[in-house]
Amino acid sequence: MSLDLTPTFFDQQDVAAWSGPSGRLLQIAEIALSCARMCAWDWDMLAGETIYFGDPRPIFGCVPSADYEHGFRAMVHPEDIAGLEPKIQQSSSQRFYEDEFRVVHPDGSVRWIYARGRFFHDETGGPVRLIGVNVDVTEQKSRDMELEKVRLAVQAQHAMLDTIVNNIPVMICYMREPGKVQWANRAWHETLGWSPQDNHGDTAALLYPDPEELDKVREFIARADGKPGEFKTRTKSGEILDTNWLNATLPDGTNIGIGRDVTAEKKAGRDLRESERRFEALSDNIPQIAWITNPDGETLYLNRRWYEYTGQSPEVALGYGWRDIMHPEDLETNAPLWEKANREGTDYENEIRMRGHDGEYRWFLVRAIPIRREDGAIEYWFGTNTDITEKKQSQEALIRAEKLAFAGRFAATVAHEVNNPLTAVTNIHYMLLCEKTFRKTSAASLRSPTQSCGGCLTSSGRR
């Protein structure tokens, strides 16, 4: 098989010259360029003409015109030509030129080209020729662009992770060796007081100076079972904090510690328990029944007096156990008053009967005030039940006694004054005026007739 090695894409002044040593080298060079999908070029910058070596069609999609304006320049992507020519101009004073740009093939496809060349200058130092090569790097460029996308995505993820880690309100630290912190987030430094520039050394020994506590921490780090641990942690200033930690080990052996300063929470918990203890001690030693409900009437708390009086257990009493204790008649009259207090947000007050553990009903004065949320809505009701049975009985006895006394006085008056009408009338009138429960309006209405009667009798006596 014969192979035609005659050059195709530059002027052949003497085909016979290809049979010599120089011609053989040119043939080898052109074959090498074609195999590498490259083409070489010689640009006469003064004449504005370009000679191509090798096959330029894989690069440009055609054989470009030798004329610079209508050949090479016309095929460069419009967005790249504006930057390409200034770069050539800037590089012309140097020895080498290098750039990447896009070319548009006749079918509209776009390819990335890598160009590298060498300038030749005249006696005055001005560039006259630029000889170089073009390489199609589209596939490599695509790979690079994909890698760049991946790199940017990873960079964005790292930035996002860094933002989260450094703004999350928990302490995070990495340890290559147990107890020796290699990196820590902002919350760790701000909470414990150590700056990123501090040489922590054996960090665990600094944070836990107590030998027993330090041993517990080292065991906790080595165990790395994901279970939480609470420790007394010393800050750089010497303050002791209550801290809660989770610990885990990554596949590469890096140990991650995640911790929170729970000093304020634990103090708040202690204060709350102390407050609850004081409240219960106070409410259990007042003579009244004390209770807390929500607006629906569901009981959330009852003091000791309730259980002593009703005999109910907490399981029965809490919730709506009070319905079994209140007198059925009072249940009906109580509902509208409770609804009105919830609707208007006013204090609640009522008198009801409640059944005791002995089965007997006693009277109670019930008073409650609303406890509101920040938005003003009622969240709880706090109230007391005061036993007023004796007061009720005393009032009823007093009323009965007054009625009996009144009846006795009236009977005595009638018996002793039956022969003296005027005296009987005036005495009855006096008793009515003195009666505490007699209304002033009624007394006023009787005064005038009595006077009239007395006047009539007086007139009769003068006759």
C-alpha positions as CSV (number, residue, x, y, z in Angstrom):
1,M,0.0,0.0,0.0
2,S,1.4,3.4,-1.0
3,L,0.9,6.4,1.2
4,D,0.7,9.9,-0.3
5,L,2.8,12.1,2.0
6,T,2.5,15.2,-0.2
7,P,1.7,18.2,2.0
8,T,-1.7,19.7,1.3
9,F,-2.3,22.8,3.3
10,F,0.6,25.1,2.4
11,D,2.0,26.2,-1.0
12,Q,4.3,23.6,-2.6
13,Q,7.0,25.5,-4.4
14,D,8.9,22.4,-5.3
15,V,7.3,19.0,-4.8
16,A,10.6,17.4,-5.7
17,A,12.1,18.9,-2.7
18,W,10.1,16.4,-0.5
19,S,12.4,13.6,-1.6
20,G,15.3,15.2,0.3
21,P,16.1,15.0,4.0
22,S,14.3,18.2,4.8
23,G,11.2,17.1,2.9
24,R,11.2,13.8,4.8
25,L,11.2,15.7,8.2
26,L,8.3,17.9,7.0
27,Q,6.4,14.8,6.1
28,I,7.0,13.2,9.5
29,A,6.0,16.5,11.3
30,E,2.8,16.7,9.3
31,I,1.9,13.1,10.0
32,A,2.6,13.7,13.7
33,L,0.4,16.8,13.7
34,S,-2.5,14.9,12.0
35,C,-2.3,12.0,14.4
36,A,-2.3,14.3,17.4
37,R,-5.3,16.3,16.0
38,M,-3.2,19.4,16.0
39,C,-2.2,21.8,13.3
40,A,0.8,24.2,13.1
41,W,0.7,27.6,11.5
42,D,2.9,30.3,10.4
43,W,1.4,33.8,10.5
44,D,3.0,36.5,8.5
45,M,1.9,39.5,10.6
46,L,3.0,42.0,8.0
47,A,1.2,40.4,5.0
48,G,-1.7,39.2,7.1
49,E,-1.5,35.7,5.7
50,T,-1.3,32.3,7.5
51,I,0.1,29.0,6.3
52,Y,-1.2,25.9,8.0
53,F,0.7,22.6,8.5
54,G,-1.2,19.4,9.3
55,D,-4.9,19.1,8.9
56,P,-6.7,22.2,10.2
57,R,-10.2,20.7,9.6
58,P,-10.5,19.0,13.1
59,I,-9.6,22.3,14.6
60,F,-11.7,24.7,12.5
61,G,-14.2,22.4,10.8
62,C,-12.8,23.5,7.5
63,V,-9.7,24.8,5.8
64,P,-9.5,28.4,6.8
65,S,-8.6,31.1,4.3
66,A,-5.0,32.2,4.4
67,D,-6.2,35.8,4.9
68,Y,-6.2,36.6,8.6
69,E,-9.4,38.7,8.6
70,H,-11.5,36.3,6.6
71,G,-9.8,33.2,7.8
72,F,-8.7,32.7,11.4
73,R,-10.3,35.9,12.8
74,A,-13.7,35.1,11.3
75,M,-13.8,31.7,13.0
76,V,-13.0,32.8,16.6
77,H,-16.0,33.0,18.9
78,P,-17.4,36.6,19.0
79,E,-17.2,36.6,22.8
80,D,-13.5,35.6,22.7
81,I,-12.1,37.8,19.9
82,A,-12.3,40.9,22.0
83,G,-9.9,39.4,24.5
84,L,-7.7,37.4,22.1
85,E,-6.3,40.2,20.0
86,P,-5.3,42.5,22.9
87,K,-3.5,39.5,24.4
88,I,-1.6,38.9,21.2
89,Q,-0.7,42.5,21.2
90,Q,0.5,42.4,24.8
91,S,2.5,39.2,24.1
92,S,4.2,40.5,21.0
93,S,6.9,42.3,22.9
94,Q,7.8,39.0,24.5
95,R,9.0,35.8,23.0
96,F,6.1,33.4,23.5
97,Y,2.3,33.6,23.1
98,E,-0.2,31.3,24.9
99,D,-4.0,31.4,25.1
100,E,-7.3,29.5,25.1
101,F,-10.3,30.5,23.1
102,R,-13.3,29.1,21.2
103,V,-13.8,28.7,17.5
104,V,-17.1,28.2,15.7
105,H,-17.3,25.5,13.1
106,P,-19.3,26.0,9.9
107,D,-22.0,23.6,11.3
108,G,-22.4,25.9,14.4
109,S,-20.6,23.6,16.8
110,V,-18.1,25.3,19.2
111,R,-14.7,23.9,20.1
112,W,-12.1,25.0,22.6
113,I,-8.6,25.6,21.2
114,Y,-5.3,25.9,23.0
115,A,-2.8,28.0,21.0
116,R,0.9,28.4,21.8
117,G,3.4,30.2,19.5
118,R,6.7,32.1,19.3
119,F,7.2,35.6,18.0
120,F,9.9,36.6,15.5
121,H,11.0,40.2,15.4
122,D,12.8,42.4,12.9
123,E,15.8,44.5,13.5
124,T,13.7,47.2,15.2
125,G,12.2,44.7,17.6
126,G,8.8,44.8,16.0
127,P,6.9,41.4,15.6
128,V,6.8,40.2,12.1
129,R,5.9,36.5,12.4
130,L,4.2,34.2,14.9
131,I,4.7,30.5,14.5
132,G,2.8,28.0,16.7
133,V,0.4,25.2,17.1
134,N,-3.3,24.8,17.8
135,V,-4.7,21.9,19.8
136,D,-8.4,21.0,20.3
137,V,-8.9,20.8,24.0
138,T,-12.7,20.7,24.1
139,E,-12.9,17.3,25.9
140,Q,-10.2,18.4,28.4
141,K,-12.0,21.7,28.8
142,S,-15.3,19.9,29.4
143,R,-13.6,17.8,32.0
144,D,-12.0,20.8,33.6
145,M,-15.3,22.6,33.6
146,E,-17.0,19.7,35.2
147,L,-14.2,19.4,37.8
148,E,-14.6,23.2,38.4
149,K,-18.3,22.8,38.9
150,V,-17.6,20.0,41.4
151,R,-14.8,22.1,43.0
152,L,-17.2,25.1,43.3
153,A,-20.0,22.8,44.7
154,V,-17.6,21.3,47.2
155,Q,-16.3,24.8,48.1
156,A,-19.9,26.0,48.5
157,Q,-20.7,23.0,50.7
158,H,-17.6,23.7,52.8
159,A,-18.5,27.3,53.1
160,M,-22.1,26.4,54.1
161,L,-20.8,23.9,56.6
162,D,-18.3,26.3,58.0
163,T,-21.0,28.9,58.3
164,I,-23.3,26.5,60.1
165,V,-20.6,25.1,62.4
166,N,-19.3,28.5,63.4
167,N,-22.8,30.0,64.0
168,I,-24.5,27.0,65.7
169,P,-24.9,27.7,69.4
170,V,-23.0,24.5,70.4
171,M,-19.4,23.7,70.9
172,I,-17.7,21.5,68.2
173,C,-14.1,20.3,68.2
174,Y,-11.9,17.8,66.3
175,M,-9.3,15.7,68.0
176,R,-6.7,13.5,66.2
177,E,-5.4,12.3,69.5
178,P,-7.8,11.8,72.5
179,G,-8.0,15.0,74.5
180,K,-5.8,17.1,72.1
181,V,-8.0,19.6,70.2
182,Q,-6.9,20.2,66.6
183,W,-9.7,22.5,65.6
184,A,-12.7,24.0,67.3
185,N,-15.6,26.2,66.2
186,R,-16.4,29.7,67.3
187,A,-18.8,28.7,70.1
188,W,-16.1,26.4,71.6
189,H,-13.6,29.3,71.8
190,E,-16.2,31.9,73.0
191,T,-17.6,29.5,75.7
192,L,-14.3,28.2,77.0
193,G,-12.2,31.4,76.4
194,W,-9.4,29.8,74.4
195,S,-8.5,31.6,71.1
196,P,-7.6,29.7,67.9
197,Q,-4.0,31.0,68.3
198,D,-3.6,29.3,71.7
199,N,-1.4,26.3,71.7
200,H,-3.7,24.0,73.6
201,G,-1.4,21.0,74.0
202,D,-3.3,18.5,76.1
203,T,-6.6,20.3,76.0
204,A,-8.4,17.8,78.2
205,A,-5.9,18.4,81.0
206,L,-6.5,22.2,80.8
207,L,-10.3,21.8,80.8
208,Y,-10.4,19.2,83.5
209,P,-7.7,19.8,86.2
210,D,-9.3,17.5,88.7
211,P,-7.7,14.1,88.1
212,E,-10.9,12.1,88.7
213,E,-12.9,14.2,86.3
214,L,-10.1,14.0,83.8
215,D,-10.1,10.2,83.9
216,K,-13.8,10.2,83.4
217,V,-13.4,12.5,80.3
218,R,-10.7,10.4,78.8
219,E,-12.7,7.2,79.2
220,F,-15.7,9.0,77.7
221,I,-13.7,10.1,74.7
222,A,-12.2,6.7,74.2
223,R,-15.6,5.0,74.4
224,A,-17.2,7.3,71.8
225,D,-20.5,5.4,71.9
226,G,-22.7,8.4,71.1
227,K,-24.2,8.5,74.7
228,P,-24.2,11.9,76.4
229,G,-21.9,12.8,79.3
230,E,-22.0,15.7,81.8
231,F,-18.8,17.2,83.1
232,K,-17.5,20.1,85.1
233,T,-15.4,22.1,82.6
234,R,-13.0,24.8,83.5
235,T,-12.7,27.9,81.3
236,K,-9.5,29.8,80.6
237,S,-10.5,32.3,83.2
238,G,-11.0,29.6,85.8
239,E,-14.8,29.5,85.9
240,I,-16.3,26.1,86.2
241,L,-19.2,25.3,83.8
242,D,-21.7,22.5,83.7
243,T,-21.3,21.0,80.2
244,N,-23.1,18.3,78.3
245,W,-21.1,16.4,75.6
246,L,-21.7,13.9,72.8
247,N,-18.7,12.1,71.3
248,A,-18.2,10.2,68.1
249,T,-15.3,8.8,66.0
250,L,-15.0,9.2,62.2
251,P,-13.7,6.4,60.0
252,D,-10.3,8.1,59.7
253,G,-10.0,8.1,63.5
254,T,-10.8,11.7,64.0
255,N,-12.8,12.2,67.2
256,I,-15.6,14.8,67.2
257,G,-16.9,16.3,70.4
258,I,-20.2,18.2,70.5
259,G,-21.0,20.1,73.7
260,R,-23.3,22.6,75.3
261,D,-22.9,24.9,78.2
262,V,-25.8,23.9,80.4
263,T,-24.8,26.0,83.5
264,A,-27.7,28.4,83.1
265,E,-30.2,25.6,82.4
266,K,-29.1,23.6,85.4
267,K,-29.3,26.7,87.6
268,A,-32.8,27.5,86.2
269,G,-33.8,23.9,86.9
270,R,-32.6,24.2,90.5
271,D,-34.3,27.5,90.9
272,L,-37.5,26.1,89.5
273,R,-37.5,23.1,91.8
274,E,-36.8,25.4,94.8
275,S,-39.6,27.7,93.7
276,E,-41.9,24.7,93.3
277,R,-40.9,23.4,96.7
278,R,-41.6,26.8,98.3
279,F,-44.9,27.1,96.5
280,E,-46.0,23.6,97.6
281,A,-44.9,24.3,101.2
282,L,-46.9,27.5,101.2
283,S,-50.0,26.2,99.5
284,D,-50.0,23.0,101.6
285,N,-50.0,25.0,104.9
286,I,-52.7,27.6,104.2
287,P,-56.2,26.8,105.5
288,Q,-57.8,27.0,102.1
289,I,-57.9,24.6,99.2
290,A,-55.6,25.9,96.4
291,W,-55.8,24.9,92.8
292,I,-54.6,25.7,89.3
293,T,-56.6,24.9,86.1
294,N,-56.5,25.8,82.4
295,P,-59.3,27.9,80.9
296,D,-61.2,24.7,80.1
297,G,-61.4,23.9,83.8
298,E,-58.9,21.0,83.6
299,T,-57.2,20.8,87.0
300,L,-53.4,20.9,86.8
301,Y,-52.6,21.3,90.5
302,L,-54.3,20.8,93.9
303,N,-52.8,21.3,97.3
304,R,-52.9,18.9,100.2
305,R,-56.1,20.4,101.6
306,W,-58.1,19.1,98.7
307,Y,-57.0,15.6,99.1
308,E,-57.6,15.7,102.9
309,Y,-61.1,17.1,102.4
310,T,-62.3,15.0,99.4
311,G,-60.4,11.8,100.0
312,Q,-59.6,11.7,96.2
313,S,-56.3,10.4,94.9
314,P,-54.3,12.6,92.5
315,E,-55.2,10.2,89.6
316,V,-58.9,10.9,90.2
317,A,-58.7,14.5,91.3
318,L,-56.5,16.0,88.6
319,G,-58.3,16.7,85.4
320,Y,-62.0,17.0,86.0
321,G,-62.4,15.2,89.3
322,W,-63.9,18.3,90.8
323,R,-67.2,17.5,88.9
324,D,-67.7,14.5,91.2
325,I,-67.3,16.7,94.3
326,M,-69.4,19.7,93.5
327,H,-73.2,19.7,94.3
328,P,-75.2,18.9,91.2
329,E,-77.3,22.1,91.6
330,D,-74.1,24.2,91.8
331,L,-72.7,22.6,88.7
332,E,-75.5,24.1,86.7
333,T,-75.2,27.6,88.2
334,N,-71.4,27.6,88.1
335,A,-71.0,27.0,84.4
336,P,-72.2,30.4,83.2
337,L,-70.2,32.3,85.7
338,W,-67.0,30.4,84.7
339,E,-67.6,31.0,81.0
340,K,-68.2,34.7,81.7
341,A,-65.0,35.0,83.7
342,N,-63.0,33.4,80.8
343,R,-64.7,35.5,78.2
344,E,-64.3,38.8,79.9
345,G,-61.0,38.0,81.7
346,T,-62.3,39.1,85.1
347,D,-61.8,37.6,88.5
348,Y,-64.0,34.6,89.2
349,E,-66.1,34.3,92.5
350,N,-68.8,32.0,93.5
351,E,-70.3,30.1,96.5
352,I,-70.7,26.4,96.0
353,R,-71.2,23.2,98.0
354,M,-68.6,20.4,97.9
355,R,-68.9,16.9,99.2
356,G,-66.3,15.8,101.7
357,H,-64.8,12.3,102.2
358,D,-67.5,11.7,104.9
359,G,-70.3,12.3,102.3
360,E,-71.5,15.6,103.8
361,Y,-71.7,18.8,101.8
362,R,-70.1,22.0,103.0
363,W,-70.2,25.5,101.7
364,F,-67.1,27.1,100.1
365,L,-66.3,30.6,98.8
366,V,-64.4,30.1,95.5
367,R,-62.2,32.9,94.2
368,A,-59.8,32.8,91.2
369,I,-57.6,35.1,89.2
370,P,-56.4,34.6,85.6
371,I,-52.7,34.1,84.8
372,R,-51.9,35.5,81.4
373,R,-49.4,34.8,78.6
374,E,-47.3,37.6,77.1
375,D,-49.9,38.2,74.4
376,G,-52.6,38.7,77.1
377,A,-54.4,35.4,76.6
378,I,-55.4,33.5,79.7
379,E,-53.1,30.5,80.2
380,Y,-54.0,29.4,83.7
381,W,-56.4,30.2,86.6
382,F,-55.2,30.2,90.2
383,G,-57.8,29.9,92.8
384,T,-58.7,29.1,96.4
385,N,-61.7,27.5,98.1
386,T,-62.5,28.8,101.6
387,D,-64.8,26.8,103.9
388,I,-67.7,29.2,104.8
389,T,-70.0,26.6,106.2
390,E,-70.0,28.0,109.8
391,K,-70.5,31.5,108.5
392,K,-73.4,30.3,106.4
393,Q,-74.9,28.5,109.4
394,S,-74.4,31.5,111.7
395,Q,-76.1,33.8,109.1
396,E,-79.0,31.4,108.8
397,A,-79.3,31.1,112.6
398,L,-79.2,34.8,113.0
399,I,-82.0,35.2,110.5
400,R,-84.1,32.6,112.2
401,A,-83.5,34.3,115.6
402,E,-84.5,37.7,114.3
403,K,-87.7,36.3,112.9
404,L,-88.5,34.5,116.1
405,A,-87.8,37.7,118.2
406,F,-90.0,39.8,115.9
407,A,-92.8,37.3,116.2
408,G,-92.5,37.3,120.0
409,R,-92.6,41.0,120.2
410,F,-95.6,41.2,117.9
411,A,-97.5,38.6,120.0
412,A,-96.7,40.4,123.2
413,T,-97.9,43.7,121.9
414,V,-101.2,42.3,120.7
415,A,-101.8,40.5,124.0
416,H,-101.1,43.4,126.3
417,E,-102.4,46.3,124.2
418,V,-105.6,44.8,123.0
419,N,-107.7,47.4,124.8
420,N,-105.6,50.4,123.6
421,P,-105.6,50.5,119.7
422,L,-103.6,53.6,119.5
423,T,-100.8,52.2,121.7
424,A,-100.8,49.0,119.7
425,V,-100.5,50.8,116.4
426,T,-97.7,53.0,117.6
427,N,-95.8,50.1,119.1
428,I,-96.1,48.1,116.0
429,H,-95.0,51.1,114.0
430,Y,-92.0,51.5,116.3
431,M,-91.0,47.8,116.0
432,L,-91.2,48.0,112.2
433,L,-89.0,51.1,112.2
434,C,-86.4,49.3,114.4
435,E,-86.5,46.1,112.4
436,K,-83.1,45.8,110.7
437,T,-84.4,44.0,107.7
438,F,-87.3,46.5,107.2
439,R,-86.6,48.7,104.2
440,K,-86.6,52.5,104.6
441,T,-89.2,52.9,101.8
442,S,-91.7,50.7,103.7
443,A,-91.1,52.6,106.9
444,A,-91.7,55.9,105.2
445,S,-94.9,54.7,103.7
446,L,-96.2,53.8,107.1
447,R,-95.2,56.9,108.9
448,S,-97.7,59.2,107.4
449,P,-100.8,56.9,108.0
450,T,-99.8,56.5,111.6
451,Q,-99.5,60.2,112.1
452,S,-102.9,60.6,110.5
453,C,-104.4,58.1,112.8
454,G,-102.9,59.7,115.8
455,G,-104.3,63.1,114.7
456,C,-107.7,61.7,114.3
457,L,-107.7,60.1,117.7
458,T,-106.5,63.4,119.3
459,S,-109.2,65.3,117.6
460,S,-111.8,62.9,118.8
461,G,-110.5,63.2,122.4
462,R,-110.9,67.0,122.4
463,R,-114.5,66.8,121.4
